[in-house]
């Protein structure tokens, strides 16, 4: 009797096969869900991956290999789903230049939801039209060449001299040190009267903002996006308290915050929300790019001793013209650092510190014979342009002197700092920070790399276990 009520082995097999079949069908439906959901006539070829997640994992982890594989299958223009949005990726230099130069033709800034929500709606990368013009004008007045020449260069050098003190005889993680340098020099330019402990506590919060900006916008405790949003709230509270403290004091200040608060010109006068977003923009835009470019410049100089020697000669020539060791760098000194500028540009190109920029369609847009639906993002992938042998001979060689040709930095396909009205307003200040750091670093120290350093190139250029160097006095 008991045997008669137990299922036979054949029926168990049938149930198992049926279950496996259902599971397989469910997986296939899930895998095709995005393709079905975003199917449009005339869109570029490609695949869309899983619901919600899309192909974000491959996009972030495989990076350049993901792009090359997609291009081999679908061409220079293909669709995917990454960072929470349907996205068309362009690897065509001519198309990319057109996309960056013609923002008004159905394309607006399109950074991921995670980045926009964490950095703020008034962030220069998130706004367009007349508001972008106003915010950009404000930013240039704060960090553009006139401000650098007037006071930012002097204050940057004062910070660098103090920061580099007592490095000789130490083994340091230059990745960690350049991150500190990039963040704290910006903080010192923004706020000149807060103690070191304030800056260090602020950096700890800001690092979570950085992590959250390139993540899936899933607001669940434990995710980078959640941590980024929480950090943004804490940063907001600190900055609001700082604004109130400044307004309650009559003490004079020579910093960016004071300028933001004192503006009366309606062209640049900002409300408190805009001031906070502007401060976060300056910190964010001058953080990762400056730190990573500085780290990689130090690596490339170490690996190319002839270039390092020529760079040293440039900086010792500047020192020889000084009347005393304490005489500060001038704007003319900076303008004479031509090889230094070339090293920075070549480092940015070879390391591909910035891989691309995002745009968003605010109407259906025709692109190379395809239709990009309204609301989709377009990723202008500029990395491959950096290795185009028609633009850069021997593109995988570190050759700063190529940039001494006056036409190369102004070449229409040079997109290291953006293009058109979106060229980075903090470009010159970023180059100044790295130039001043290198000036003092190469004239004071020698360095050797420790064994075992490894680099990761995408989505961020980084050394997962640090980039350790032994520093000695020059």
MOSUL-V27808 format. One record per helix or strand of 2 or more residues. SS is the DSSP state (alpha for helix, beta for strand). FROM is the first residue (numbers start at 1). TO is the last residue. Records with the same first field share a line. If there is no record, write none. Layout:
SS = FROM-TO, FROM-TO
This chain:
alpha = 2-5, 9-37, 56-61, 64-74, 93-101, 113-119, 129-143, 145-163, 174-190, 196-213, 224-247, 256-262, 272-285, 288-303, 305-320, 331-335, 338-351, 383-387, 400-404, 420-422, 427-444
beta = 77-82, 85-90, 107-109, 171-173, 356-361, 365-367, 370-372, 377-381, 445-449, 468-473
